[in-house]
Amino acid sequence: MKNLGYKIVLDTNIIISSLWGEPPRKIIDIWQNGEIQVIISQEILAEYLEVLGRFNLSPETQEDFLLLFVESPKTIFVKPADTPLVIKEDTADNKFLACSLKGKTDYIVSGDHHLLQLSYYKMVPIITPKKFLNRLNKSSEI
């Protein structure tokens, strides 16, 4: 896979699911290799770290994640001005939409049904990890 420069937002469930396997693990590997950039806000990082803290991760795994979160150019931090109230059933999910808009992302990758039900936000596709990997593979074949 070549560097396609896609900018994406990863929902927290993708980070957590990557601990157990594919396809979320593959997305994290691609991110670690610098083939995609993950757009993140302070609010999203706080949620990632809070949820990861619930698991008994090895110091090496914790360090790997922390390096991804703070290591440029793999990760770009943005400060969304406002968080839209698009998803009323789980308002915490709206921070991913705000981050995507501010970071001008290509995709929001999620396993959360509230986000996936939208399909798009401001012309940005909201897709599952499997669909993202399929699109990434098709783009690299061009």
Backbone bond lengths (Angstrom), bond angles and torsions (degrees), N, CA, C in turn:
res aa  C-N    CA-C-N  psi(-1)  N-CA   C-N-CA  omega(-1)  CA-C   N-CA-C  phi
1 M - - - 1.441 - - 1.522 109.09 -
2 K 1.313 117.79 132.62 1.459 120.99 179.27 1.521 110.19 -93.47
3 N 1.321 114.74 168.29 1.449 120.21 178.53 1.519 109.25 -72.94
4 L 1.314 115.83 109.56 1.454 121.13 -178.60 1.520 112.15 -96.33
5 G 1.320 116.19 -11.71 1.446 120.00 177.43 1.512 115.66 69.56
6 Y 1.321 118.76 18.31 1.451 119.93 177.23 1.519 110.09 -62.15
7 K 1.310 115.32 140.42 1.455 122.21 173.36 1.527 106.72 -109.63
8 I 1.336 115.63 125.64 1.461 119.96 -176.49 1.524 111.01 -133.37
9 V 1.310 114.65 158.42 1.462 122.52 168.08 1.518 106.29 -107.86
10 L 1.322 115.89 131.96 1.467 121.52 177.15 1.517 109.76 -106.02
11 D 1.310 115.71 123.23 1.455 120.67 174.09 1.531 108.24 -66.69
12 T 1.306 116.24 153.24 1.467 121.49 -177.81 1.520 112.04 -56.89
13 N 1.325 118.14 -35.21 1.464 119.56 -178.57 1.526 111.87 -63.81
14 I 1.320 118.67 -24.27 1.463 121.27 176.91 1.531 109.52 -72.23
15 I 1.326 116.21 -42.55 1.469 120.71 177.90 1.527 109.59 -59.70
16 I 1.319 116.64 -47.86 1.465 120.70 -177.69 1.523 110.94 -68.01
17 S 1.328 117.90 -44.64 1.468 121.25 -179.46 1.525 112.08 -62.58
18 S 1.320 116.55 -26.15 1.470 119.59 -179.59 1.526 112.60 -65.51
19 L 1.315 116.66 -18.46 1.465 119.91 178.24 1.528 111.80 -68.45
20 W 1.349 116.04 -22.32 1.458 119.97 -174.64 1.516 115.18 -112.76
21 G 1.311 118.72 -11.06 1.455 115.58 176.91 1.508 116.47 153.99
22 E 1.299 111.53 -168.27 1.464 123.30 -174.89 1.520 110.85 -76.94
23 P 1.312 119.11 156.42 1.454 128.64 -7.74 1.530 115.16 -82.96
24 P 1.350 120.98 -11.64 1.468 118.17 177.90 1.530 114.23 -56.20
25 R 1.334 117.36 -37.40 1.471 120.16 179.08 1.528 110.74 -61.45
26 K 1.318 116.61 -38.56 1.460 121.55 179.01 1.531 110.45 -62.92
27 I 1.324 117.36 -39.51 1.463 120.86 178.63 1.526 110.22 -64.52
28 I 1.325 117.33 -42.23 1.471 120.92 177.84 1.528 109.54 -63.00
29 D 1.323 117.87 -41.52 1.464 121.05 177.98 1.526 111.52 -61.36
30 I 1.323 116.28 -42.22 1.463 120.97 178.58 1.527 110.14 -63.91
31 W 1.318 115.39 -39.61 1.466 121.12 176.43 1.525 110.09 -63.41
32 Q 1.332 117.27 -46.76 1.470 121.24 178.88 1.525 111.50 -59.11
33 N 1.324 116.58 -35.09 1.465 120.90 -179.92 1.522 113.03 -78.29
34 G 1.330 117.33 -3.14 1.450 121.01 177.95 1.513 114.65 78.18
35 E 1.328 116.99 17.84 1.459 120.81 -178.23 1.522 112.77 -84.99
36 I 1.325 116.84 -15.39 1.459 122.83 174.04 1.524 107.23 -138.64
37 Q 1.313 115.31 161.11 1.459 120.85 173.74 1.516 108.05 -113.87
38 V 1.324 115.54 138.45 1.452 120.55 176.80 1.523 107.71 -104.56
39 I 1.310 114.51 127.16 1.459 121.77 177.77 1.520 107.07 -92.62
40 I 1.313 116.06 133.53 1.458 120.88 -172.86 1.522 109.49 -143.50
41 S 1.316 115.75 151.73 1.467 121.43 173.50 1.526 107.66 -115.52
42 Q 1.315 115.72 166.19 1.464 119.93 178.11 1.526 110.50 -59.60
43 E 1.321 116.53 -38.02 1.470 121.35 179.89 1.531 111.08 -64.69
44 I 1.327 117.04 -41.16 1.466 120.57 178.51 1.518 110.14 -68.17
45 L 1.339 117.30 -43.76 1.464 119.85 178.30 1.523 110.88 -58.71
46 A 1.316 117.21 -42.53 1.475 120.70 178.92 1.522 110.32 -59.63
47 E 1.338 117.07 -41.00 1.463 119.75 178.64 1.527 110.78 -67.49
48 Y 1.328 117.58 -44.29 1.472 120.49 177.18 1.526 110.27 -53.40
49 L 1.335 115.92 -52.12 1.463 120.42 -175.02 1.525 111.73 -66.84
50 E 1.323 116.55 -37.75 1.466 120.00 179.17 1.529 110.40 -63.96
51 V 1.317 116.93 -44.75 1.464 120.26 -177.96 1.533 110.26 -72.24
52 L 1.333 117.88 -41.87 1.465 119.90 177.21 1.524 111.46 -61.18
53 G 1.330 116.42 -31.25 1.462 121.09 179.42 1.522 113.38 -65.45
54 R 1.313 117.71 -15.58 1.465 121.58 178.88 1.531 112.22 -77.15
55 F 1.333 116.34 -12.13 1.455 121.04 -176.06 1.522 109.55 -107.77
56 N 1.296 115.22 150.76 1.456 120.80 179.62 1.532 108.68 -86.99
57 L 1.335 116.46 76.29 1.462 121.04 -177.14 1.522 110.73 -86.37
58 S 1.315 115.13 147.92 1.455 119.59 176.60 1.530 108.94 -66.21
59 P 1.325 116.92 154.83 1.472 119.27 176.82 1.530 112.34 -56.76
60 E 1.329 117.05 -34.61 1.466 120.72 179.45 1.531 111.30 -65.48
61 T 1.324 116.81 -43.33 1.465 120.93 179.09 1.519 110.24 -64.99
62 Q 1.325 116.56 -43.22 1.465 120.27 177.71 1.527 110.38 -59.86
63 E 1.323 116.70 -43.52 1.462 120.82 -179.84 1.525 111.49 -65.49
64 D 1.341 116.95 -40.85 1.471 120.75 177.69 1.525 110.85 -58.40
65 F 1.332 116.78 -45.64 1.463 120.04 179.42 1.526 111.16 -65.53
66 L 1.316 116.96 -44.98 1.460 119.30 -179.72 1.519 111.69 -60.32
67 L 1.327 117.24 -40.17 1.466 119.99 177.98 1.518 111.32 -63.31
68 L 1.319 117.14 -39.51 1.465 119.98 177.11 1.522 111.31 -62.33
69 F 1.318 116.40 -41.79 1.451 120.71 -175.91 1.522 112.81 -69.38
70 V 1.318 117.21 -29.96 1.466 119.08 -174.38 1.524 113.46 -111.42
71 E 1.302 117.83 -7.29 1.456 120.98 -173.96 1.529 111.31 -89.33
72 S 1.309 116.56 115.69 1.457 121.23 175.91 1.520 107.78 -86.74
73 P 1.298 122.06 149.35 1.455 130.45 7.34 1.526 113.47 -93.71
74 K 1.309 118.56 13.68 1.459 121.08 -178.96 1.523 112.93 -70.40
75 T 1.322 115.82 -28.49 1.452 121.45 -176.21 1.519 109.13 -128.91
76 I 1.308 116.18 133.86 1.462 121.25 177.92 1.523 108.12 -118.85
77 F 1.325 115.45 123.92 1.463 120.71 177.34 1.517 109.74 -89.68
78 V 1.319 115.30 136.78 1.459 121.48 175.56 1.530 108.83 -128.18
79 K 1.321 115.33 158.61 1.469 121.65 176.79 1.524 107.72 -120.71
80 P 1.327 117.05 91.72 1.470 118.76 177.81 1.525 110.57 -61.66
81 A 1.322 115.54 136.53 1.466 120.40 179.57 1.525 110.72 -70.37
82 D 1.309 115.42 -45.32 1.462 120.88 -177.58 1.519 109.45 -134.02
83 T 1.310 115.08 151.93 1.461 120.54 173.67 1.521 107.57 -108.67
84 P 1.325 116.71 118.77 1.468 119.76 -178.76 1.524 110.93 -68.40
85 L 1.297 116.23 155.80 1.464 120.77 175.04 1.525 107.09 -106.83
86 V 1.323 114.66 75.23 1.458 121.75 -179.45 1.525 109.84 -94.08
87 I 1.325 115.99 -44.43 1.464 122.25 -179.22 1.521 107.91 -99.11
88 K 1.305 115.46 104.82 1.467 120.42 -176.50 1.531 112.20 -85.89
89 E 1.348 117.05 -25.98 1.465 121.32 -177.66 1.523 112.22 -70.30
90 D 1.324 117.78 -29.20 1.464 122.93 178.50 1.519 106.93 -146.79
91 T 1.320 115.63 83.93 1.461 121.08 -171.74 1.533 113.01 -60.76
92 A 1.324 118.20 -23.24 1.467 120.79 178.34 1.530 111.70 -62.88
93 D 1.331 117.55 -24.96 1.470 120.87 179.35 1.526 112.61 -69.41
94 N 1.310 117.42 -19.77 1.461 120.73 -177.84 1.527 113.33 -64.38
95 K 1.329 117.31 -23.38 1.466 119.54 179.50 1.530 111.41 -63.73
96 F 1.332 117.92 -28.16 1.469 120.96 178.09 1.530 110.72 -71.04
97 L 1.318 116.15 -34.76 1.463 121.16 176.72 1.525 110.20 -67.82
98 A 1.328 116.47 -44.88 1.465 121.46 179.90 1.530 110.93 -62.06
99 C 1.309 116.13 -41.70 1.458 121.45 179.63 1.529 110.62 -65.13
100 S 1.299 116.48 -42.60 1.459 121.20 179.23 1.523 111.25 -62.04
101 L 1.311 116.22 -43.75 1.459 120.91 -179.13 1.527 110.47 -64.14
102 K 1.312 116.82 -47.18 1.464 121.22 -178.95 1.527 111.14 -65.87
103 G 1.325 117.04 -38.86 1.458 121.47 -177.41 1.519 114.74 -85.79
104 K 1.333 116.51 -1.45 1.470 121.51 -179.88 1.533 110.88 50.01
105 T 1.315 114.66 56.86 1.461 120.63 -174.84 1.525 112.27 -80.60
106 D 1.329 113.16 164.09 1.460 120.83 176.51 1.530 111.20 -90.14
107 Y 1.336 116.14 -30.46 1.466 121.36 -177.53 1.521 110.58 -150.00
108 I 1.333 114.77 153.97 1.455 123.11 162.89 1.520 104.24 -113.14
109 V 1.337 116.56 124.01 1.460 121.04 -178.03 1.525 107.66 -108.63
110 S 1.327 115.04 124.58 1.459 119.98 -172.94 1.521 111.07 -152.38
111 G 1.315 114.41 158.02 1.455 121.53 169.66 1.523 110.20 -114.24
112 D 1.330 116.69 3.55 1.456 123.01 -176.52 1.522 110.55 -81.99
113 H 1.319 116.62 125.86 1.464 119.90 -175.70 1.527 113.13 -64.68
114 H 1.351 118.09 -29.42 1.466 119.51 178.31 1.528 110.88 -63.18
115 L 1.313 116.15 -42.74 1.462 120.12 178.58 1.523 111.22 -73.47
116 L 1.323 116.95 -45.11 1.466 120.54 -177.14 1.526 112.18 -62.99
117 Q 1.325 117.65 -30.99 1.469 120.89 178.33 1.521 112.07 -61.90
118 L 1.331 116.57 -28.19 1.466 119.62 179.02 1.531 111.82 -69.29
119 S 1.318 116.83 -34.09 1.470 124.75 -176.64 1.531 112.75 70.77
120 Y 1.323 116.83 -43.73 1.472 122.74 179.30 1.517 108.72 -142.89
121 Y 1.330 114.83 151.95 1.455 120.60 168.19 1.515 107.44 -136.71
122 K 1.313 116.22 115.59 1.467 122.28 -178.93 1.524 110.75 51.53
123 M 1.319 115.94 46.90 1.466 124.01 176.70 1.539 113.78 76.06
124 V 1.316 118.49 4.63 1.466 122.17 178.19 1.526 108.23 -98.12
125 P 1.342 117.08 121.49 1.461 119.48 178.45 1.533 111.81 -64.79
126 I 1.312 115.79 140.17 1.472 122.48 173.10 1.523 105.23 -111.89
127 I 1.332 115.59 112.87 1.460 119.73 -170.77 1.533 111.53 -134.96
128 T 1.315 114.22 163.75 1.466 121.49 177.86 1.532 109.55 -75.26
129 P 1.323 116.79 162.73 1.461 119.69 176.63 1.536 112.91 -57.44
130 K 1.318 116.25 -41.16 1.462 120.19 -179.16 1.534 110.95 -62.03
131 K 1.330 117.06 -45.16 1.467 120.24 178.57 1.520 111.35 -64.47
132 F 1.348 116.80 -38.14 1.453 119.34 178.32 1.532 110.82 -62.43
133 L 1.326 116.55 -45.39 1.470 120.04 179.40 1.529 111.08 -63.45
134 N 1.321 117.34 -39.01 1.471 120.35 176.80 1.523 110.93 -60.99
135 R 1.321 116.79 -44.25 1.468 120.37 178.99 1.521 111.36 -66.15
136 L 1.301 116.04 -39.16 1.471 121.36 178.73 1.526 109.83 -63.18
137 N 1.318 116.46 -43.97 1.472 120.71 178.41 1.523 111.71 -64.12
138 K 1.328 117.49 -42.21 1.468 120.80 179.40 1.528 110.50 -65.17
139 S 1.335 117.25 -39.63 1.469 120.46 179.85 1.524 111.92 -66.58
140 S 1.336 116.62 -33.61 1.473 119.28 -178.33 1.530 111.81 -76.33
141 E 1.331 117.24 -14.93 1.452 120.62 179.43 1.528 111.80 -83.14
142 I 1.308 116.91 -13.13 1.461 120.56 -176.48 1.518 110.84 -71.38
